[in-house]
């Protein structure tokens, strides 16, 4: 037997595919969401969509956001889950929310 480095490739046989770039790492349980909209009301409305999705993944999530003013156009939210897998599920499912 030889010690050769093997190159891992995604397999598309039988309808199977792999999403590269998603690896579950220990203690990687915080998702960061960037939201862009015109004004505080629109930003918070969009944030509520992400929080509703986070609640579907696990009701025991925590979140924090940067401070925003009435004329802000960007909001950054950090959503913490209980484990890395929940974060990954959230990130994959939140693709349908992102515009």
N, C-alpha and C positions, 0 to 999 in steps of 0.2 A: 504494500500500500504506500502511496506517495502522499506527501503533504503539499498539495497544490491548493492555491487560492481559487475558489470557485466563484464565478460571477453569477449573482442571482438575477434572474430575469423574470418579468411578469409573464404569466402563461395565459393565453387567451383561448386555450382548447376547451371545448365543451361549454362555452359561454362563461367561463371563469375569467375574471380580470382582477388586477390588483391596483389599488390606489397608492402610488408611490408618495413618500413623504409623510405618511402617518405611521408613527411608531409610538406605541404606548411606553412611556417612561415612568419610572417610579417618582412620586411626588410632583408630577406634571398635571396638576388638577385645576389650574386656573386658565380660563379662556378670556382673551381680551377682545373686545368688540369695539370697532370704530364706527360711529354713526355720523352721517352728514345730513343736515336738513337746515331749513331756514327758521330759526327761532327756537326758543325754549320749549314751547308747546309741541312743535313738530318733533323735536328731538326726543322728548319724553314719551310721546305717542309711539315712536319707532322703538324706543328702549323697551316699552311694555310688551311689544311683540317678542323680543328676545327673552324677556323675563318669563313670559308665558311658556315659551318653548323650554326654558331651563326648568320650570316647574314640572313639565311633562317628563323630563329626564329624571329628575329627583327633586322632591319638594324641599329637601334639606339643603338647598344651595344658599350661598351668601353672595352678595354683590356690593360693589362700591363704584361710584362714578366721580369724575372730576367735576369741579364746580362749574356751573354754566349760568350765563346771564340771559336776559330776555332776548338779546340779539345774537346769541351764540349760534355758530353754524356747525360746530363739531362737538361730539360727546364721546368720551372714552369710558367704557365700562369694563370692570374686571369681575368675572363671575367664577366663583370658587365652588367646585363640586367635592363630593366625598372621596372620589377616586379618579384616576386617570381615564379609565374607560368611559365614565360618564361625560367627561370633558370631550373626548373624542366623538362620542355619539352626538353631543350638542353641536360641535363644530360641523359635523357632516350634515346634520339636519338643518342647521341655520343657513346653509347655502340657499335654501328656498326663500328665505327672508331677505337676504342681501340683494340690493338692487344695483 
